[in-house]
């Protein structure tokens, strides 16, 4: 098959066993997240960089430890692929005369491409026969190419918090102290951040402080292991988990392996060693959440529990080293934890001297966000929103009262001493104190759940979901009213997270609520009822819904088609997108798409759907009119699906909603044949104005039936067929 004009392709010799490449960026201790992110970016960028540089490699792996980011590529070929540049020139009939001699056009093209005119090639393309200029550039030695490529890879790594050091201008997560760049046994001549690459690496800072020489790339991991460094994070993870279980088992307990803490610990140690420590039984009187937070978030310890799930007065810590002097290390960790827990117990006891409800007044002295008033102001807005949600969701009176009480108490724990000391426990402590104060269980649980979702964890109770929705709606609309919007990758107020939370909660709970109504209620409370704010609100939620549906595997154009038909009701919009995605994989889709597309394309702006039956003289017109009447009867039923106000207070079955829309699309397939017949049998744009308008009105009714479900003009098709699902 002929290639596209101007396309460059790389052709290599027969592959043979290549050399191993090791590229190590040695640094000061990296923050755990930076270590993970750096390895991930290398894994994403390196294969593309190798391909762009025409460097053939085998498997590419990346690793990270607290002091290094590492790229390893297997089977690196010694030379680049040759580069073949092919450029299409003039047509053969223009490039050669009747006798086959090159014309001035051919000579000029060859001269411009720096090839002899005799080297031009003739090729047949779908557009006809053309001449091509082909230039071959032999590949360079890979060692030379890597000398430029590796520093570029290092420079391409980005971190949310980067730093500069010394007099250099390079920004990196932490100062770069050494580089290793080996291709087989050969050092790649390159440098980054003022450091020249070599074969010297560094092992564990304490157990092996001296430099270690790496004779060849194949022995890199062995050299590190001898220097007390486990390169593979997954190996460190397994060793930490196994050692922590063993340590907890020594005292008859089981370790609580928190996933986030385990991820963090993996990037805090290069040679992990777990040990168990203890604390006084008296601290078990503290709530479980306080104990775990102090241990996990502040001390990086894993909690230990018994077979029944009750916490034991013990913890598992992970040391970056060996067992030498472990008794002293254990004693020091126990002493630090004892002091932390004593503080926690003091703060908890002080907090219990006052009821949670008595602390609401103290929110007047606590700022919510810059330009957004105090937490007392936010509480008042949440109480107003609680009433609005009660009306919009048609909640039963008991639920409305519980939601209002939860909103009133929701932020009171922010002025407690435990939360001031342990901000991670906001909401959690409020729920605990509310329960201890005798508040209804639904209120206490809602206070605990108000900051969800976190990760994939969503509110599990109805009142908690309503309060979390109100909290995020107020945050988003208040910020938009104050002119605060996310910019690029910067979102210091977490507005994208708030929008994502709103969408996730509404979809999970099946809340049939109008975004416009919710915005008016929340916006009025926040003084944000302007058109600009409402449009930014709608856009933010649409973007998050779009991203979520695409993450489900629905193609972007299917999502756009459904959302362009309306996004005021998120549950309805999601159901339409899912139904359309299912329908696209049936044979009937092509007919509905074609009918809609042909009708929509010919309709002028402002075309009316008023049809005069007396002007439908042709059989094709009468057939389409009758089909429209038949389908219209069903359309009245599915039109109500998209009206949140037509739904009672119970949460609808969203899967059933999608099935009904799927059935509606299948019913619309009946329009395909009559629309096709109309275009075949009559001239839609008839010279007679009355007939023309009537035929356009028929087609306008076709579009009007389809468009409330999806705007099919946004669907990307090829040759009249829907693309296969990804």
ROGURO-199867 format. One record per residue (C-alpha): residue in three letters; z, y, x. Coordinates in steps of 0.25 Angstrom, whole numbers, padded with zeros to 4 digits. Last residue first. Layout:
N
residuo  w  v  u
ALA  Z  Y  X
...
//
This chain:
726
residuo  w  v  u
UNK  0089  -0002  -0052
UNK  0083  -0004  -0065
UNK  0068  -0006  -0065
UNK  0061  0007  -0068
UNK  0056  0010  -0082
UNK  0041  0008  -0084
UNK  0031  0018  -0088
UNK  0024  0017  -0075
UNK  0036  0022  -0068
UNK  0048  0027  -0075
UNK  0058  0038  -0072
UNK  0067  0042  -0085
UNK  0070  0056  -0086
UNK  0059  0058  -0097
UNK  0067  0047  -0105
UNK  0077  0057  -0110
UNK  0087  0047  -0115
UNK  0095  0044  -0128
UNK  0093  0057  -0135
UNK  0079  0058  -0129
UNK  0073  0045  -0136
UNK  0073  0049  -0151
UNK  0069  0064  -0148
UNK  0058  0059  -0139
UNK  0052  0051  -0151
UNK  0054  0062  -0160
UNK  0047  0072  -0151
UNK  0035  0062  -0151
UNK  0034  0063  -0166
UNK  0035  0078  -0166
UNK  0024  0078  -0156
UNK  0015  0071  -0166
UNK  0019  0081  -0176
UNK  0016  0093  -0167
UNK  0002  0087  -0164
UNK  -0001  0085  -0178
UNK  0003  0099  -0182
UNK  -0005  0105  -0171
UNK  -0018  0098  -0173
UNK  -0024  0097  -0159
UNK  -0016  0083  -0158
UNK  -0007  0083  -0146
UNK  -0002  0069  -0150
UNK  -0016  0063  -0150
UNK  -0015  0050  -0158
UNK  -0016  0035  -0156
UNK  -0011  0033  -0142
UNK  0000  0043  -0141
UNK  0005  0039  -0155
UNK  0004  0024  -0151
UNK  0013  0026  -0139
UNK  0023  0033  -0147
UNK  0023  0022  -0158
UNK  0024  0011  -0147
UNK  0036  0017  -0140
UNK  0044  0022  -0152
UNK  0050  0008  -0154
UNK  0056  0009  -0140
UNK  0066  0019  -0147
UNK  0074  0007  -0152
UNK  0076  0001  -0138
UNK  0081  0015  -0134
UNK  0091  0015  -0146
UNK  0096  0000  -0143
UNK  0099  0005  -0129
UNK  0106  0017  -0134
UNK  0114  0007  -0143
UNK  0117  -0002  -0131
UNK  0122  0010  -0123
UNK  0132  0014  -0134
UNK  0137  0000  -0135
UNK  0140  0000  -0120
UNK  0147  0013  -0122
UNK  0156  0007  -0132
UNK  0162  0019  -0139
UNK  0176  0024  -0137
UNK  0183  0026  -0150
UNK  0185  0040  -0156
UNK  0173  0039  -0165
UNK  0159  0042  -0160
UNK  0149  0052  -0167
UNK  0155  0064  -0159
UNK  0150  0057  -0146
UNK  0135  0058  -0151
UNK  0126  0050  -0143
UNK  0127  0037  -0151
UNK  0124  0045  -0164
UNK  0109  0046  -0160
UNK  0109  0031  -0159
UNK  0110  0030  -0174
UNK  0100  0041  -0178
UNK  0090  0035  -0168
UNK  0090  0022  -0176
UNK  0084  0029  -0188
UNK  0075  0037  -0179
UNK  0069  0025  -0174
UNK  0063  0021  -0187
UNK  0058  0036  -0190
UNK  0052  0037  -0176
UNK  0045  0024  -0178
UNK  0039  0029  -0191
UNK  0034  0042  -0184
UNK  0028  0034  -0173
UNK  0020  0025  -0183
UNK  0016  0037  -0191
UNK  0011  0044  -0179
UNK  0003  0032  -0174
UNK  -0003  0030  -0187
UNK  -0009  0044  -0187
UNK  -0006  0054  -0198
UNK  0008  0058  -0194
UNK  0006  0073  -0200
UNK  0013  0069  -0213
UNK  0025  0064  -0206
UNK  0028  0078  -0200
UNK  0037  0075  -0188
UNK  0048  0085  -0183
UNK  0051  0081  -0169
UNK  0048  0095  -0163
UNK  0042  0098  -0150
UNK  0050  0109  -0143
UNK  0044  0107  -0129
UNK  0031  0100  -0130
UNK  0031  0084  -0132
UNK  0021  0077  -0124
UNK  0030  0072  -0113
UNK  0041  0068  -0122
UNK  0033  0059  -0131
UNK  0026  0052  -0119
UNK  0039  0050  -0112
UNK  0047  0045  -0124
UNK  0037  0035  -0128
UNK  0035  0030  -0114
UNK  0050  0029  -0112
UNK  0052  0021  -0125
UNK  0041  0012  -0121
UNK  0045  0010  -0107
UNK  0059  0007  -0111
UNK  0055  -0005  -0120
UNK  0053  -0014  -0108
UNK  0068  -0014  -0105
UNK  0075  -0010  -0092
UNK  0075  0005  -0097
UNK  0083  0001  -0109
UNK  0095  -0003  -0100
UNK  0094  0011  -0093
UNK  0093  0018  -0106
UNK  0105  0012  -0112
UNK  0113  0015  -0100
UNK  0109  0029  -0100
UNK  0111  0031  -0115
UNK  0125  0025  -0113
UNK  0129  0034  -0102
UNK  0124  0046  -0110
UNK  0132  0042  -0123
UNK  0145  0040  -0114
UNK  0143  0053  -0108
UNK  0141  0061  -0121
UNK  0135  0075  -0117
UNK  0125  0068  -0108
UNK  0112  0069  -0116
UNK  0097  0064  -0116
UNK  0097  0069  -0101
UNK  0108  0059  -0098
UNK  0100  0047  -0103
UNK  0087  0051  -0095
UNK  0095  0055  -0083
UNK  0102  0041  -0083
UNK  0089  0034  -0084
UNK  0083  0042  -0073
UNK  0095  0039  -0063
UNK  0094  0024  -0065
UNK  0106  0017  -0071
UNK  0114  0009  -0061
UNK  0128  0012  -0065
UNK  0128  0023  -0054
UNK  0117  0030  -0061
UNK  0126  0030  -0073
UNK  0138  0036  -0065
UNK  0129  0046  -0058
UNK  0123  0051  -0071
UNK  0137  0052  -0078
UNK  0142  0060  -0066
UNK  0130  0070  -0067
UNK  0131  0071  -0082
UNK  0146  0075  -0080
UNK  0143  0086  -0071
UNK  0131  0091  -0078
UNK  0139  0092  -0091
UNK  0150  0100  -0085
UNK  0140  0109  -0077
UNK  0134  0112  -0091
UNK  0147  0115  -0098
UNK  0151  0124  -0086
UNK  0139  0132  -0087
UNK  0139  0133  -0102
UNK  0153  0139  -0102
UNK  0165  0132  -0108
UNK  0174  0131  -0095
UNK  0187  0138  -0099
UNK  0194  0125  -0095
UNK  0199  0122  -0109
UNK  0185  0126  -0115
UNK  0178  0118  -0105
UNK  0186  0105  -0108
UNK  0183  0107  -0123
UNK  0169  0111  -0121
UNK  0166  0101  -0110
UNK  0171  0090  -0119
UNK  0162  0095  -0130
UNK  0150  0095  -0121
UNK  0154  0082  -0115
UNK  0154  0076  -0128
UNK  0163  0064  -0129
UNK  0161  0049  -0132
UNK  0171  0044  -0122
UNK  0167  0029  -0118
UNK  0179  0028  -0110
UNK  0172  0024  -0097
UNK  0161  0034  -0099
UNK  0170  0045  -0102
UNK  0179  0042  -0091
UNK  0168  0040  -0081
UNK  0161  0053  -0085
UNK  0173  0062  -0084
UNK  0177  0055  -0071
UNK  0163  0058  -0065
UNK  0165  0073  -0069
UNK  0179  0074  -0063
UNK  0173  0067  -0050
UNK  0162  0077  -0049
UNK  0172  0088  -0051
UNK  0181  0084  -0040
UNK  0187  0098  -0037
UNK  0182  0097  -0022
UNK  0168  0093  -0026
UNK  0159  0095  -0014
UNK  0147  0086  -0012
UNK  0138  0096  -0017
UNK  0145  0106  -0025
UNK  0155  0102  -0036
UNK  0157  0114  -0046
UNK  0169  0124  -0048
UNK  0164  0136  -0056
UNK  0177  0137  -0063
UNK  0172  0132  -0076
UNK  0166  0120  -0068
UNK  0180  0117  -0063
UNK  0186  0118  -0077
UNK  0176  0109  -0082
UNK  0177  0098  -0072
UNK  0193  0098  -0071
UNK  0194  0099  -0087
UNK  0184  0087  -0089
UNK  0191  0079  -0078
UNK  0205  0081  -0084
UNK  0200  0078  -0098
UNK  0193  0065  -0094
UNK  0205  0060  -0087
UNK  0214  0064  -0099
UNK  0204  0056  -0108
UNK  0204  0044  -0099
UNK  0219  0043  -0098
UNK  0220  0044  -0113
UNK  0210  0033  -0115
UNK  0217  0024  -0104
UNK  0210  0017  -0092
UNK  0206  0030  -0084
UNK  0195  0027  -0074
UNK  0196  0020  -0060
UNK  0183  0019  -0054
UNK  0186  0029  -0043
UNK  0197  0038  -0048
UNK  0194  0041  -0063
UNK  0205  0045  -0066
UNK  0213  0058  -0064
UNK  0219  0057  -0078
UNK  0223  0042  -0077
UNK  0238  0044  -0074
UNK  0240  0055  -0084
UNK  0233  0046  -0094
UNK  0242  0034  -0091
UNK  0254  0043  -0094
UNK  0249  0048  -0107
UNK  0245  0034  -0112
UNK  0259  0029  -0108
UNK  0265  0039  -0117
UNK  0275  0049  -0109
UNK  0288  0043  -0106
UNK  0292  0052  -0094
UNK  0290  0039  -0085
UNK  0276  0038  -0091
UNK  0272  0052  -0089
UNK  0278  0052  -0074
UNK  0269  0040  -0071
UNK  0257  0046  -0077
UNK  0259  0059  -0070
UNK  0261  0051  -0057
UNK  0248  0045  -0058
UNK  0241  0058  -0063
UNK  0243  0063  -0049
UNK  0247  0052  -0039
UNK  0237  0056  -0028
UNK  0244  0069  -0027
UNK  0256  0062  -0020
UNK  0266  0073  -0016
UNK  0262  0083  -0027
UNK  0260  0071  -0036
UNK  0274  0066  -0033
UNK  0281  0079  -0034
UNK  0275  0082  -0048
UNK  0267  0094  -0051
UNK  0254  0086  -0053
UNK  0261  0076  -0062
UNK  0259  0086  -0073
UNK  0244  0085  -0073
UNK  0242  0076  -0085
UNK  0254  0079  -0093
UNK  0247  0088  -0104
UNK  0234  0080  -0103
UNK  0242  0067  -0105
UNK  0249  0073  -0118
UNK  0236  0077  -0123
UNK  0230  0064  -0121
UNK  0241  0057  -0128
UNK  0240  0066  -0140
UNK  0225  0064  -0141
UNK  0227  0049  -0140
UNK  0238  0049  -0151
UNK  0228  0058  -0160
UNK  0216  0048  -0159
UNK  0205  0053  -0150
UNK  0193  0059  -0156
UNK  0186  0060  -0142
UNK  0182  0074  -0143
UNK  0195  0078  -0151
UNK  0205  0071  -0142
UNK  0196  0076  -0130
UNK  0198  0090  -0134
UNK  0213  0089  -0136
UNK  0214  0083  -0122
UNK  0206  0094  -0117
UNK  0216  0104  -0121
UNK  0227  0096  -0114
UNK  0218  0095  -0102
UNK  0216  0110  -0102
UNK  0231  0113  -0103
UNK  0233  0103  -0091
UNK  0222  0110  -0083
UNK  0229  0124  -0085
UNK  0242  0118  -0081
UNK  0236  0112  -0069
UNK  0232  0126  -0065
UNK  0219  0134  -0065
UNK  0205  0130  -0062
UNK  0201  0141  -0052
UNK  0206  0132  -0041
UNK  0210  0118  -0046
UNK  0222  0114  -0054
UNK  0233  0123  -0049
UNK  0247  0119  -0051
UNK  0258  0130  -0055
UNK  0255  0128  -0070
UNK  0256  0113  -0068
UNK  0271  0115  -0068
UNK  0271  0116  -0083
UNK  0267  0101  -0084
UNK  0279  0096  -0076
UNK  0288  0095  -0088
UNK  0278  0085  -0094
UNK  0280  0076  -0082
UNK  0295  0075  -0084
UNK  0304  0080  -0074
UNK  0314  0073  -0065
UNK  0304  0062  -0062
UNK  0296  0071  -0052
UNK  0308  0072  -0043
UNK  0310  0057  -0043
UNK  0295  0055  -0040
UNK  0296  0065  -0029
UNK  0308  0059  -0022
UNK  0301  0045  -0023
UNK  0289  0050  -0017
UNK  0296  0056  -0006
UNK  0304  0044  -0003
UNK  0291  0036  -0004
UNK  0284  0045  0007
UNK  0297  0043  0016
UNK  0297  0028  0015
UNK  0282  0028  0018
UNK  0284  0035  0031
UNK  0295  0026  0035
UNK  0288  0013  0031
UNK  0276  0018  0039
UNK  0284  0020  0051
UNK  0291  0007  0050
UNK  0278  -0001  0049
UNK  0273  0006  0061
UNK  0285  0002  0069
UNK  0284  -0012  0065
UNK  0269  -0012  0068
UNK  0271  -0009  0083
UNK  0259  -0017  0086
UNK  0253  -0023  0074
UNK  0239  -0018  0076
UNK  0232  -0004  0073
UNK  0228  0004  0062
UNK  0240  0001  0053
UNK  0239  -0003  0038
UNK  0251  -0001  0029
UNK  0256  -0011  0018
UNK  0267  -0007  0009
UNK  0280  -0012  0004
UNK  0291  -0009  -0006
UNK  0283  -0019  -0016
UNK  0275  -0013  -0027
UNK  0274  -0021  -0040
UNK  0261  -0029  -0043
UNK  0267  -0042  -0048
UNK  0264  -0049  -0035
UNK  0271  -0038  -0027
UNK  0265  -0025  -0022
UNK  0262  -0018  -0008
UNK  0256  -0004  -0007
UNK  0246  -0001  0004
UNK  0249  0010  0014
UNK  0240  0022  0017
UNK  0253  0031  0018
UNK  0250  0042  0009
UNK  0239  0037  -0001
UNK  0243  0022  -0001
UNK  0258  0022  0001
UNK  0262  0035  -0006
UNK  0252  0032  -0017
UNK  0257  0017  -0019
UNK  0271  0021  -0021
UNK  0268  0033  -0030
UNK  0259  0024  -0039
UNK  0270  0013  -0040
UNK  0280  0023  -0045
UNK  0292  0024  -0037
UNK  0304  0015  -0039
UNK  0297  0006  -0028
UNK  0303  0016  -0018
UNK  0317  0010  -0019
UNK  0311  -0003  -0013
UNK  0311  0004  0001
UNK  0298  0003  0009
UNK  0290  -0008  0016
UNK  0279  -0010  0026
UNK  0268  -0020  0028
UNK  0258  -0020  0039
UNK  0243  -0020  0040
UNK  0235  -0019  0053
UNK  0221  -0012  0053
UNK  0213  -0010  0066
UNK  0203  0002  0063
UNK  0212  0009  0053
UNK  0211  0020  0043
UNK  0197  0017  0038
UNK  0202  0004  0031
UNK  0214  0011  0026
UNK  0206  0020  0018
UNK  0198  0009  0011
UNK  0212  0001  0009
UNK  0218  0014  0003
UNK  0207  0015  -0007
UNK  0207  0001  -0011
UNK  0222  0000  -0013
UNK  0226  -0014  -0007
UNK  0240  -0016  -0014
UNK  0246  -0026  -0005
UNK  0252  -0039  -0010
UNK  0267  -0042  -0008
UNK  0276  -0053  -0002
UNK  0280  -0046  0010
UNK  0270  -0052  0020
UNK  0260  -0052  0009
UNK  0259  -0037  0010
UNK  0255  -0038  0025
UNK  0245  -0049  0022
UNK  0239  -0041  0011
UNK  0238  -0029  0020
UNK  0232  -0037  0032
UNK  0221  -0043  0023
UNK  0218  -0029  0017
UNK  0218  -0022  0030
UNK  0210  -0033  0037
UNK  0200  -0033  0026
UNK  0198  -0018  0026
UNK  0197  -0018  0041
UNK  0186  -0028  0040
UNK  0179  -0019  0029
UNK  0180  -0007  0038
UNK  0172  -0014  0049
UNK  0175  -0009  0063
UNK  0189  -0015  0066
UNK  0194  -0008  0078
UNK  0204  -0014  0088
UNK  0196  -0011  0100
UNK  0192  -0026  0101
UNK  0187  -0024  0087
UNK  0179  -0012  0091
UNK  0173  -0019  0103
UNK  0169  -0031  0094
UNK  0163  -0021  0084
UNK  0154  -0015  0094
UNK  0150  -0028  0101
UNK  0136  -0028  0095
UNK  0133  -0013  0099
UNK  0134  -0016  0114
UNK  0144  -0013  0125
UNK  0154  -0006  0116
UNK  0164  0001  0125
UNK  0179  0003  0120
UNK  0186  0016  0122
UNK  0201  0016  0123
UNK  0211  0018  0112
UNK  0211  0003  0108
UNK  0224  0000  0099
UNK  0227  0015  0096
UNK  0213  0021  0093
UNK  0207  0008  0089
UNK  0193  0007  0096
UNK  0184  0017  0102
UNK  0170  0016  0105
UNK  0162  0018  0118
UNK  0147  0014  0118
UNK  0141  0028  0118
UNK  0137  0039  0109
UNK  0139  0054  0114
UNK  0149  0062  0106
UNK  0146  0077  0103
UNK  0146  0075  0088
UNK  0136  0064  0089
UNK  0129  0057  0101
UNK  0117  0049  0105
UNK  0112  0039  0115
UNK  0112  0025  0109
UNK  0121  0016  0118
UNK  0114  0003  0121
UNK  0121  -0010  0120
UNK  0114  -0013  0106
UNK  0112  0000  0101
UNK  0125  0007  0103
UNK  0130  0021  0098
UNK  0145  0023  0099
UNK  0150  0037  0097
UNK  0164  0043  0100
UNK  0174  0054  0096
UNK  0168  0060  0083
UNK  0178  0069  0076
UNK  0181  0066  0062
UNK  0173  0066  0049
UNK  0161  0073  0056
UNK  0156  0087  0058
UNK  0148  0090  0071
UNK  0148  0104  0076
UNK  0156  0101  0089
UNK  0166  0110  0096
UNK  0178  0101  0094
UNK  0178  0094  0080
UNK  0171  0096  0067
UNK  0176  0089  0054
UNK  0171  0082  0042
UNK  0177  0081  0028
UNK  0167  0076  0017
UNK  0160  0068  0028
UNK  0146  0067  0032
UNK  0139  0058  0041
UNK  0125  0063  0045
UNK  0129  0067  0059
UNK  0132  0052  0062
UNK  0119  0047  0057
UNK  0112  0058  0065
UNK  0119  0054  0078
UNK  0114  0040  0076
UNK  0100  0043  0073
UNK  0097  0052  0086
UNK  0101  0041  0096
UNK  0097  0031  0086
UNK  0082  0034  0088
UNK  0083  0033  0103
UNK  0090  0020  0103
UNK  0079  0016  0092
UNK  0068  0017  0102
UNK  0057  0025  0096
UNK  0047  0020  0085
UNK  0032  0022  0087
UNK  0025  0032  0079
UNK  0013  0027  0071
UNK  0004  0037  0064
UNK  -0005  0033  0053
UNK  -0015  0043  0047
UNK  -0020  0039  0033
UNK  -0033  0040  0026
UNK  -0035  0039  0011
UNK  -0041  0030  0001
UNK  -0038  0033  -0014
UNK  -0025  0038  -0022
UNK  -0019  0024  -0023
UNK  -0021  0022  -0008
UNK  -0032  0016  0001
UNK  -0030  0018  0016
UNK  -0039  0023  0027
UNK  -0032  0025  0041
UNK  -0034  0036  0050
UNK  -0034  0032  0065
UNK  -0048  0036  0068
UNK  -0044  0051  0064
UNK  -0034  0050  0076
UNK  -0020  0053  0072
UNK  -0012  0066  0073
UNK  -0009  0067  0058
UNK  -0016  0081  0058
UNK  -0027  0076  0066
UNK  -0029  0064  0057
UNK  -0029  0073  0045
UNK  -0039  0083  0051
UNK  -0048  0071  0055
UNK  -0048  0065  0041
UNK  -0051  0078  0034
UNK  -0062  0082  0044
UNK  -0069  0069  0040
UNK  -0068  0056  0047
UNK  -0081  0048  0047
UNK  -0083  0037  0037
UNK  -0098  0040  0035
UNK  -0095  0046  0021
UNK  -0085  0055  0027
UNK  -0070  0052  0030
UNK  -0057  0058  0027
UNK  -0061  0064  0013
UNK  -0065  0050  0007
UNK  -0054  0044  0014
UNK  -0044  0053  0007
UNK  -0036  0062  0016
UNK  -0023  0059  0024
UNK  -0012  0050  0021
UNK  -0001  0050  0032
UNK  0005  0037  0038
UNK  0016  0038  0048
UNK  0020  0025  0055
UNK  0034  0026  0062
UNK  0037  0014  0072
UNK  0050  0008  0069
UNK  0061  0013  0078
UNK  0064  0005  0090
UNK  0075  -0005  0095
UNK  0078  -0011  0082
UNK  0092  -0010  0077
UNK  0097  -0024  0073
UNK  0111  -0020  0067
UNK  0116  -0006  0064
UNK  0130  -0002  0066
UNK  0135  0011  0062
UNK  0150  0015  0064
UNK  0160  0026  0060
UNK  0172  0027  0068
UNK  0187  0030  0070
UNK  0193  0026  0056
UNK  0184  0015  0055
UNK  0169  0014  0050
UNK  0158  0005  0049
UNK  0143  0005  0046
UNK  0133  -0006  0045
UNK  0118  -0007  0046
UNK  0110  -0020  0046
UNK  0097  -0021  0053
UNK  0090  -0009  0059
UNK  0076  -0003  0061
UNK  0076  0011  0065
UNK  0065  0020  0059
UNK  0073  0032  0060
UNK  0073  0034  0045
UNK  0077  0019  0043
UNK  0089  0020  0053
UNK  0093  0033  0046
UNK  0093  0027  0032
UNK  0101  0015  0037
UNK  0111  0024  0044
UNK  0114  0033  0032
UNK  0120  0024  0022
UNK  0129  0016  0031
UNK  0132  0028  0039
UNK  0137  0036  0027
UNK  0146  0024  0023
UNK  0152  0023  0037
UNK  0155  0038  0037
UNK  0161  0038  0022
UNK  0170  0026  0025
UNK  0176  0033  0038
UNK  0176  0046  0031
UNK  0184  0040  0020
UNK  0194  0035  0030
UNK  0196  0048  0037
UNK  0190  0046  0051
UNK  0199  0044  0064
UNK  0192  0052  0075
UNK  0178  0047  0077
UNK  0169  0036  0083
UNK  0155  0036  0077
UNK  0149  0022  0080
UNK  0135  0018  0081
UNK  0132  0003  0083
UNK  0117  -0002  0084
UNK  0114  -0016  0086
UNK  0101  -0020  0092
UNK  0088  -0026  0086
UNK  0083  -0040  0083
UNK  0068  -0039  0081
UNK  0061  -0032  0069
UNK  0045  -0033  0070
UNK  0041  -0019  0074
UNK  0043  -0007  0065
UNK  0035  0001  0055
UNK  0041  0014  0050
UNK  0034  0021  0039
UNK  0030  0036  0037
UNK  0024  0040  0024
UNK  0015  0053  0024
UNK  0006  0048  0013
UNK  0012  0036  0005
UNK  0008  0022  0010
UNK  -0003  0014  0006
UNK  0000  0000  0000
//
